[in-house]
Amino acid sequence: MKRLFYVMAFALLCDLAWAGSGPIIDTEFVADAAKRGAVIWDVRNAQEYSKGHLPGAVSIGDAAQVLRDPNTEDFLATDKIEKILGAAGIDPAREIVVYGTRGTWNPYLILYAMQYFGGTRAYVYHGGIDDWRAAGKAVSTEAARLPPILLKLNANGAVAVSTAQMIAQLKNPNVQIIDARTAGEFRGEDIRAIRGGHIPGAINIPYEMNWVDPETPAKLAKKLAADNSGMSLKPADQLQALYANLDPGKETIVYCQSGARASETAGVLQQLGFTRVKVYDSSWLGYGNTLDAPAENVTFFNVGLLNSRLSTLQSRIDQLEKELAEARKK
């Protein structure tokens, strides 16, 4: 009976959240937000932005690259982000709508960034430019700019955990951990740090499982899908079922390789009514490289094998270049 009560309560929370109190919004919400002066932020790269964007949308280029260190994939120092966002006139305290291409994690990472820097009115348009166009809405090729501002940002620790905090929470029964990576990464077969494996106690729910068709990227690559519509979010009831074994009232930490994919799952969980969602930003890149951090399914990166494969690849490239040079002589 108690189990049934919790399931029914969770379903009610999900329905209320999906009704409009969560961070994930639709085309109508975006149009209304633009009318009331919200910041519309296109996080795609400059080339995609120039080809067509939501009217009035601002851009700093590929936001995920601009705001993160290319090596650690963590956010830049706060003072640097203050200058970047300030120059673009983007204040996390304002109402902000973030979008990119349908289903991609990039807008969710920026949603998380806005929440991390204290934003309480940040939203993500999951359907992005694709849903906007599908709705017959006008797009613009004219770059929009906001007046520069002076920013002073303060981090909100309630939405993030560090590696030390992650390790400290491993045996906490009031904390649940979601690994949003692929099954191969979770099992330690796909190694993307010094070690492969996963954080003890983590539940593996790849972030693509939030989509109508998780196989869409692979199908697009093989030309088995006409478009990316499969990357639309599943209906609310299916998402409820996907996370039904988790407690929406518990602290929920989500991680992936660098916090990117995890941010999308974190946004979905917030939409479903989870009230204490945190992103482990350093994720497996930080955890896997911390060799004394407890881990399961541990495997180690084989440098020798990599060097051998690179040598073989280089030899093949050299041979192809030689054959090409000889062909040009004929």
C-alpha positions as CSV (number, residue, x, y, z in Angstrom):
1,M,0.0,0.0,0.0
2,K,2.8,2.4,0.9
3,R,4.6,1.6,-2.4
4,L,1.4,2.3,-4.3
5,F,1.0,5.6,-2.5
6,Y,4.5,6.7,-3.4
7,V,4.0,5.8,-7.0
8,M,0.7,7.7,-7.2
9,A,2.3,10.7,-5.5
10,F,5.3,10.7,-7.9
11,A,2.9,10.5,-10.9
12,L,1.0,13.5,-9.5
13,L,4.2,15.5,-9.0
14,C,5.2,14.6,-12.6
15,D,1.9,15.7,-14.0
16,L,2.1,19.0,-12.1
17,A,5.7,19.6,-13.2
18,W,4.9,18.9,-16.8
19,A,2.1,21.3,-16.7
20,G,4.5,24.2,-16.8
21,S,6.4,24.6,-13.5
22,G,9.6,22.8,-14.7
23,P,12.5,24.2,-16.8
24,I,11.6,22.5,-20.1
25,I,9.3,24.6,-22.2
26,D,7.5,24.4,-25.6
27,T,7.1,26.7,-28.6
28,E,4.2,28.7,-27.2
29,F,6.1,29.5,-24.0
30,V,9.1,30.7,-26.0
31,A,7.0,33.0,-28.1
32,D,5.3,34.5,-25.0
33,A,8.7,34.8,-23.2
34,A,10.1,36.8,-26.2
35,K,7.1,39.1,-26.0
36,R,7.7,39.9,-22.4
37,G,11.4,40.6,-22.9
38,A,13.1,37.4,-21.9
39,V,16.7,36.8,-23.1
40,I,16.5,34.3,-25.9
41,W,19.9,32.6,-26.1
42,D,21.0,30.4,-29.1
43,V,23.9,28.2,-27.9
44,R,24.9,26.8,-31.3
45,N,28.0,27.7,-33.1
46,A,28.3,31.0,-35.0
47,Q,27.8,29.4,-38.4
48,E,24.6,27.7,-37.5
49,Y,23.4,30.9,-35.8
50,S,24.1,32.9,-38.9
51,K,22.0,30.5,-41.1
52,G,18.9,31.2,-39.1
53,H,17.9,31.7,-35.5
54,L,14.9,32.8,-33.4
55,P,14.2,36.5,-33.9
56,G,16.1,38.5,-31.3
57,A,18.2,35.6,-30.1
58,V,21.7,36.4,-28.9
59,S,24.8,34.3,-29.3
60,I,28.3,34.0,-28.0
61,G,29.1,31.1,-30.4
62,D,29.2,27.5,-29.3
63,A,28.4,28.3,-25.6
64,A,29.6,24.9,-24.3
65,Q,33.0,25.5,-25.8
66,V,33.2,29.2,-25.0
67,L,32.4,28.7,-21.3
68,R,34.4,25.6,-20.6
69,D,38.1,24.6,-20.3
70,P,38.9,22.4,-23.3
71,N,41.1,20.1,-21.3
72,T,39.2,19.5,-18.1
73,E,35.8,20.3,-19.6
74,D,34.9,22.1,-16.4
75,F,33.5,25.7,-16.5
76,L,36.1,28.5,-16.7
77,A,37.0,30.5,-13.7
78,T,34.0,32.6,-12.6
79,D,35.7,35.9,-13.3
80,K,36.2,34.9,-16.9
81,I,32.6,33.8,-17.3
82,E,31.5,37.2,-15.7
83,K,33.4,39.0,-18.5
84,I,32.0,36.7,-21.3
85,L,28.4,36.9,-20.2
86,G,28.7,40.6,-19.2
87,A,30.0,41.5,-22.7
88,A,27.0,39.7,-24.2
89,G,24.5,41.3,-21.8
90,I,23.4,38.0,-20.5
91,D,22.4,38.2,-16.8
92,P,21.5,34.9,-15.1
93,A,19.1,36.8,-12.9
94,R,16.9,37.6,-15.9
95,E,14.3,35.3,-17.5
96,I,16.4,33.3,-20.0
97,V,15.3,30.8,-22.7
98,V,18.2,28.6,-23.9
99,Y,17.9,26.6,-27.1
100,G,20.0,24.8,-29.7
101,T,19.1,21.8,-32.0
102,R,16.4,19.4,-31.0
103,G,17.4,17.0,-28.2
104,T,21.1,18.0,-27.9
105,W,22.6,18.4,-24.5
106,N,24.2,21.8,-25.1
107,P,21.2,23.9,-24.1
108,Y,20.8,21.9,-20.9
109,L,24.4,22.4,-20.0
110,I,23.8,26.2,-20.2
111,L,20.6,25.8,-18.3
112,Y,22.7,24.1,-15.5
113,A,25.2,27.0,-15.8
114,M,22.5,29.6,-15.3
115,Q,21.2,27.7,-12.3
116,Y,24.7,27.3,-10.9
117,F,25.2,31.0,-11.1
118,G,21.9,31.7,-9.2
119,G,19.4,31.9,-12.1
120,T,15.9,30.9,-11.0
121,R,14.1,31.8,-14.3
122,A,16.1,29.9,-16.8
123,Y,14.4,27.6,-19.2
124,V,15.4,25.2,-22.0
125,Y,13.6,24.8,-25.3
126,H,14.2,21.1,-26.0
127,G,12.8,21.2,-29.5
128,G,15.0,24.2,-30.3
129,I,15.3,25.6,-33.8
130,D,13.8,22.5,-35.3
131,D,10.5,22.7,-33.3
132,W,10.4,26.5,-34.0
133,R,10.7,25.9,-37.8
134,A,8.2,23.0,-37.7
135,A,5.7,25.3,-36.1
136,G,6.0,27.7,-39.0
137,K,7.6,30.4,-37.0
138,A,9.8,33.0,-38.6
139,V,13.6,32.8,-38.3
140,S,16.1,35.6,-38.6
141,T,19.6,35.9,-40.0
142,E,20.2,39.3,-38.4
143,A,22.5,39.1,-35.4
144,A,21.0,40.5,-32.1
145,R,23.0,42.1,-29.3
146,L,22.2,43.2,-25.8
147,P,23.9,46.1,-24.1
148,P,27.0,45.0,-22.1
149,I,26.6,44.8,-18.4
150,L,28.8,44.4,-15.3
151,L,28.3,41.1,-13.7
152,K,29.2,39.7,-10.3
153,L,28.3,36.0,-10.1
154,N,28.1,33.8,-7.1
155,A,28.0,30.0,-7.3
156,N,25.0,28.0,-6.0
157,G,26.4,24.9,-4.4
158,A,22.9,23.4,-4.1
159,V,22.9,22.3,-7.7
160,A,26.5,20.9,-8.0
161,V,28.9,18.5,-6.3
162,S,32.7,18.3,-6.4
163,T,34.7,15.1,-6.6
164,A,35.4,15.2,-2.9
165,Q,31.7,15.7,-2.2
166,M,30.8,12.9,-4.5
167,I,33.2,10.5,-2.7
168,A,31.8,11.6,0.7
169,Q,28.2,10.8,-0.4
170,L,28.9,7.2,-1.6
171,K,27.5,5.5,1.4
172,N,24.7,8.0,2.1
173,P,21.4,6.1,1.9
174,N,19.6,9.4,1.3
175,V,21.5,10.0,-2.0
176,Q,20.8,8.4,-5.3
177,I,23.2,8.5,-8.2
178,I,22.4,8.3,-11.9
179,D,25.1,7.5,-14.5
180,A,23.8,9.1,-17.8
181,R,26.6,7.6,-20.0
182,T,26.3,4.6,-22.3
183,A,26.1,1.1,-21.1
184,G,29.6,0.5,-22.5
185,E,31.1,3.3,-20.5
186,F,29.2,2.1,-17.4
187,R,30.6,-1.4,-17.7
188,G,34.2,-0.1,-18.2
189,E,34.4,-1.3,-21.8
190,D,34.5,2.2,-23.3
191,I,37.3,3.9,-21.4
192,R,37.4,7.7,-21.6
193,A,39.7,8.5,-18.6
194,I,42.7,6.8,-17.0
195,R,40.2,4.3,-15.7
196,G,36.9,2.9,-17.0
197,G,34.0,1.8,-14.8
198,H,31.4,3.6,-12.8
199,I,30.8,5.2,-9.4
200,P,29.6,2.7,-6.8
201,G,25.9,2.5,-6.4
202,A,25.1,4.4,-9.6
203,I,22.2,3.5,-11.7
204,N,22.8,3.5,-15.4
205,I,20.2,5.3,-17.4
206,P,21.8,6.7,-20.6
207,Y,20.5,10.2,-21.3
208,E,19.3,9.2,-24.8
209,M,16.7,7.1,-23.0
210,N,14.8,10.4,-22.4
211,W,14.1,10.6,-26.2
212,V,11.3,9.1,-28.2
213,D,14.0,7.1,-30.1
214,P,17.4,6.8,-28.4
215,E,18.9,5.3,-31.6
216,T,18.2,8.5,-33.7
217,P,21.8,9.7,-33.9
218,A,23.0,6.3,-35.1
219,K,20.1,6.1,-37.6
220,L,20.9,9.6,-38.9
221,A,24.5,8.6,-39.4
222,K,23.4,5.5,-41.4
223,K,20.7,7.5,-43.2
224,L,18.0,5.4,-41.7
225,A,16.1,8.4,-40.3
226,A,14.9,11.4,-42.3
227,D,15.3,13.9,-39.4
228,N,16.0,14.3,-35.7
229,S,12.4,14.1,-34.6
230,G,13.3,10.9,-32.6
231,M,15.3,13.1,-30.3
232,S,12.1,14.7,-29.0
233,L,11.3,14.0,-25.4
234,K,9.2,11.0,-24.5
235,P,5.7,11.7,-23.2
236,A,5.5,12.5,-19.5
237,D,4.1,9.1,-18.5
238,Q,7.0,7.3,-20.3
239,L,9.6,9.5,-18.5
240,Q,7.8,8.8,-15.2
241,A,8.2,5.1,-15.9
242,L,11.9,5.5,-16.8
243,Y,12.7,7.0,-13.4
244,A,10.0,5.2,-11.4
245,N,12.4,3.4,-9.2
246,L,13.9,6.6,-7.9
247,D,12.7,8.8,-5.1
248,P,11.9,12.4,-6.3
249,G,12.4,13.7,-2.8
250,K,15.9,12.3,-2.3
251,E,19.1,14.1,-3.3
252,T,19.8,13.0,-6.8
253,I,23.3,13.3,-8.3
254,V,23.7,12.9,-12.1
255,Y,27.0,12.4,-13.8
256,C,28.4,11.4,-17.2
257,Q,31.8,12.0,-18.8
258,S,32.0,15.8,-18.3
259,G,28.7,16.9,-17.0
260,A,27.2,17.6,-20.4
261,R,24.9,14.6,-20.9
262,A,24.1,14.6,-17.2
263,S,22.8,18.2,-17.5
264,E,20.1,17.0,-19.8
265,T,19.0,14.2,-17.5
266,A,19.1,16.7,-14.6
267,G,16.7,19.0,-16.5
268,V,14.3,16.1,-17.2
269,L,14.3,15.1,-13.5
270,Q,13.5,18.7,-12.5
271,Q,10.7,18.7,-14.9
272,L,9.4,15.5,-13.4
273,G,9.3,17.0,-9.9
274,F,12.6,15.9,-8.5
275,T,13.4,18.6,-6.0
276,R,17.1,18.1,-5.1
277,V,18.9,17.4,-8.3
278,K,22.6,18.0,-8.6
279,V,25.1,17.7,-11.4
280,Y,28.5,16.3,-10.8
281,D,30.2,18.5,-13.3
282,S,33.7,16.9,-13.4
283,S,31.9,13.6,-13.8
284,W,33.9,10.5,-14.8
285,L,36.6,12.6,-16.3
286,G,37.4,13.9,-12.8
287,Y,36.4,10.7,-10.9
288,G,38.1,8.2,-13.2
289,N,41.3,10.2,-13.1
290,T,41.2,10.2,-9.2
291,L,42.8,6.9,-8.8
292,D,42.0,6.5,-5.1
293,A,38.3,7.1,-5.6
294,P,36.2,3.9,-5.2
295,A,34.9,2.5,-8.4
296,E,33.2,-0.5,-9.8
297,N,33.9,-2.4,-13.1
298,V,37.3,-0.9,-13.1
299,T,39.4,-1.1,-16.3
300,F,42.5,0.9,-17.2
301,F,43.4,2.8,-20.3
302,N,45.9,0.8,-22.4
303,V,48.4,3.4,-23.6
304,G,50.5,0.8,-25.4
305,L,47.6,-0.5,-27.4
306,L,46.6,3.1,-28.3
307,N,50.2,3.9,-29.5
308,S,50.2,0.7,-31.6
309,R,46.9,1.6,-33.2
310,L,48.1,5.1,-33.9
311,S,51.3,3.8,-35.4
312,T,49.3,1.5,-37.7
313,L,47.0,4.3,-38.7
314,Q,49.9,6.6,-39.4
315,S,51.5,3.9,-41.6
316,R,48.3,3.6,-43.5
317,I,48.1,7.4,-44.0
318,D,51.7,7.5,-45.2
319,Q,50.9,4.7,-47.7
320,L,47.8,6.5,-49.0
321,E,49.7,9.8,-49.4
322,K,52.5,7.9,-51.3
323,E,49.9,6.3,-53.6
324,L,48.2,9.7,-54.1
325,A,51.5,11.4,-55.0
326,E,52.3,8.6,-57.5
327,A,48.9,8.9,-59.1
328,R,49.3,12.7,-59.6
329,K,52.6,12.0,-61.5
330,K,50.9,9.9,-64.1
